Amino acid sequence: MKLLSKKLINSVEELPNVWRNILLSSENIVTLQHINKFLESRLLDGVTIYPFNPMKALHKISLISDIKVIILGQDPYHGEGQANGLAFSVLENCQKPPSLRNICKELSIEYPDMEFTNLRNLDCWANQGVLLLNSILTVEKGKPLSHKKIGWETITDSIIKLVSEDNSPKVFMLWGNYAQSKDYLINSTKNYHLILKANHPSPLSAFRSPLPFIGCNHFKIASEWLINHRKTPVIW
């Protein structure tokens, strides 16, 4: 499996204009340079860093107006062969992690006539305008949250704010306390967007009251809301 090897700044240069401009802006460039230096230092130490393309979620979407749904995660999967650069998504030949299993379980409840057994790689969602954004975009092998507070949160917070400032209606899915702590970044003053909250799909919290993930009906609610706002629904 390929590991992160390309300089981060070069990867940013290849992003669509809207993302490149915000990441290389005066408010983010110093943070990005710090992250780049940190990652290069860890790689020189022989550390394995996932995913190979930490900017994949942004590469998938060229225009903010194309975004229909934003699903926020915390940091990438830290196991070998798992993370592919999209929140909650894994490579197709990977065993399904527990949180993704519960996402598929909820989808099966909401859409009983559809089959979600083989759903692993969520590129099919990203290609329809679902921004699957982790707050922390890299992680070291076997060390969850190892890149917490190296600067990624500053970068992704600015992305969330930028996306929410767009007038095109969007659905924000905030699962768990961490994602819900980001709700202050979402511009809700003009009621452009729908914010859905539930527990994290992890087995530790998916069934817990008062906002269990299983039974939240978020996917169906989002699609119906998009239709009501004259947008094509996501085929989950």
C-alpha positions in Angstrom: 0.0 0.0 0.0 1.2 3.5 -0.8 2.0 5.7 2.2 2.0 9.5 2.4 5.2 10.5 0.5 4.4 13.6 -1.6 5.1 16.9 0.0 1.9 18.3 1.4 2.3 21.8 -0.2 2.6 20.1 -3.6 -0.6 18.2 -2.9 -2.4 21.4 -2.0 -1.2 23.0 -5.3 -3.1 20.3 -7.2 -6.5 21.0 -5.5 -9.4 22.8 -7.2 -9.1 26.6 -6.9 -11.6 27.1 -4.1 -9.7 24.8 -1.7 -6.2 25.8 -2.8 -7.1 29.5 -2.2 -8.4 28.9 1.4 -5.5 26.6 2.3 -2.8 28.9 1.0 -4.5 32.0 2.4 -2.6 34.2 4.9 -4.7 32.7 7.8 -3.7 29.1 6.9 -0.4 29.0 5.1 1.8 29.2 8.3 -0.2 26.3 9.8 0.1 24.3 6.6 3.8 24.8 6.5 4.1 23.6 10.1 2.0 20.5 9.3 4.2 19.8 6.3 7.4 20.1 8.3 6.0 17.9 11.0 5.0 15.2 8.6 8.3 15.2 6.8 10.1 14.9 10.1 8.0 11.9 11.2 8.5 10.2 7.8 12.3 10.6 8.2 11.9 8.9 11.6 10.5 5.9 9.8 6.9 6.4 10.9 4.1 5.1 8.7 1.5 7.8 8.0 -2.0 7.3 6.7 -3.7 8.0 4.3 -1.6 8.4 1.1 -3.8 11.3 -0.1 -5.0 13.2 3.0 -6.7 15.8 0.7 -8.8 13.3 -1.2 -12.2 14.7 0.2 -11.3 18.1 -1.3 -10.0 16.7 -4.6 -13.4 15.1 -5.1 -15.3 18.4 -5.2 -14.5 21.3 -7.4 -17.2 23.8 -6.4 -18.7 24.5 -3.0 -22.1 24.8 -4.6 -21.8 21.1 -5.7 -21.7 20.0 -2.0 -25.0 18.5 -0.9 -24.1 16.8 2.4 -21.2 17.2 4.8 -20.3 14.3 7.1 -17.7 15.2 9.7 -15.3 12.6 11.2 -12.4 13.0 13.6 -9.3 11.3 12.3 -8.4 8.6 9.7 -8.5 4.9 10.5 -5.0 4.0 11.8 -4.9 0.3 10.7 -2.9 -0.9 7.7 -4.9 -0.8 4.5 -7.8 1.0 5.9 -7.9 4.8 5.4 -8.5 6.2 1.9 -8.8 9.9 2.6 -12.6 10.1 3.1 -14.2 10.1 6.6 -15.6 6.7 7.6 -14.5 5.2 4.2 -12.1 2.3 3.7 -10.4 0.6 0.8 -12.6 -1.9 -1.0 -10.6 -5.0 0.1 -10.5 -4.0 3.7 -12.6 -5.5 6.5 -15.4 -3.1 7.4 -14.7 -1.2 10.7 -17.4 -1.2 13.4 -18.6 2.4 12.8 -19.0 1.7 9.0 -20.9 -1.5 9.8 -23.3 0.5 11.9 -23.7 3.1 9.1 -24.6 0.3 6.8 -27.0 -1.1 9.4 -28.8 2.2 9.6 -28.9 2.5 5.8 -30.5 -1.0 5.7 -33.1 0.1 8.2 -34.0 3.2 6.2 -33.8 1.5 2.8 -34.8 -2.1 3.4 -35.0 -2.9 -0.3 -31.4 -1.9 -1.0 -28.2 -3.8 -0.3 -25.3 -2.3 1.6 -23.3 -5.4 2.6 -20.4 -4.5 0.3 -20.3 -0.8 1.0 -16.8 0.1 2.1 -15.3 2.7 -0.2 -17.5 5.8 -0.1 -16.2 7.3 -3.3 -19.7 6.7 -4.6 -21.0 9.3 -2.1 -18.1 11.8 -2.7 -18.8 11.6 -6.4 -22.4 12.8 -5.7 -21.4 15.8 -3.6 -21.0 14.4 -0.1 -18.0 16.0 1.6 -16.6 13.3 3.9 -14.2 15.4 6.0 -12.1 14.4 8.9 -11.1 17.2 11.3 -7.6 15.7 11.5 -6.4 14.5 8.1 -3.4 12.3 8.9 -2.6 9.6 11.5 0.3 7.4 12.4 0.0 3.6 12.0 -1.5 2.1 15.2 -1.8 5.4 17.0 -5.3 7.0 16.9 -5.3 10.8 17.3 -1.5 10.9 17.0 -1.8 14.0 14.8 -4.2 15.8 17.0 -3.3 19.5 17.6 -0.5 19.6 14.9 -2.7 22.1 13.1 -5.2 20.1 11.0 -8.1 21.3 13.1 -7.4 24.9 12.2 -7.3 24.0 8.5 -10.5 22.0 8.5 -12.4 24.5 10.7 -11.7 27.1 8.1 -13.1 24.7 5.4 -16.3 24.1 7.4 -16.8 27.8 7.8 -16.2 28.4 4.1 -18.6 25.7 3.1 -21.3 26.9 5.4 -21.1 30.5 4.1 -22.3 29.3 0.7 -25.9 29.9 0.0 -26.6 26.6 -1.7 -28.6 24.4 0.7 -26.6 21.7 2.4 -27.1 19.0 5.1 -24.5 18.8 7.9 -24.5 15.4 9.6 -22.8 15.7 13.0 -22.4 12.3 14.7 -21.0 12.2 18.2 -19.8 14.9 20.6 -16.7 15.8 18.7 -18.5 16.5 15.4 -21.2 18.3 17.3 -18.6 20.6 18.9 -18.1 22.0 15.4 -21.7 23.3 15.0 -20.6 26.8 16.0 -18.7 27.0 12.7 -21.8 26.5 10.6 -23.6 29.7 9.5 -27.2 29.1 10.4 -28.3 32.7 10.5 -30.1 32.5 7.2 -31.5 28.9 7.5 -29.7 27.8 4.3 -28.7 24.5 5.8 -30.0 21.5 7.7 -28.0 20.3 10.7 -28.7 16.7 11.8 -27.2 15.4 15.1 -26.9 11.9 16.5 -24.5 9.8 18.5 -21.4 8.5 16.8 -22.0 5.2 14.9 -19.4 3.5 17.0 -20.8 0.4 18.8 -20.0 2.2 22.1 -22.6 4.9 21.4 -24.7 3.9 18.4 -27.7 2.7 20.5 -27.4 5.2 23.4 -30.1 7.7 24.3 -31.1 10.4 23.8 -29.8 10.6 20.2 -29.0 7.0 19.1 -27.4 6.7 15.7 -29.3 3.5 14.9 -32.8 4.8 14.0 -31.8 8.4 13.4 -33.1 8.3 9.8 -30.5 10.8 8.7 -30.0 9.5 5.2 -33.6 9.5 4.3 -34.2 12.9 6.0 -31.3 14.4 4.1 -32.5 13.1 0.7 -36.0 14.3 1.2 -34.7 17.7 2.4 -32.5 18.0 -0.7 -35.5 17.2 -3.0 -37.6 19.8 -1.2 -34.8 22.3 -1.9 -34.7 21.4 -5.6 -31.4 19.4 -5.4 -30.8 15.9 -6.6 -30.9 13.5 -3.7 -27.9 11.3 -2.8 -28.1 7.7 -3.9 -26.7 6.1 -0.7 
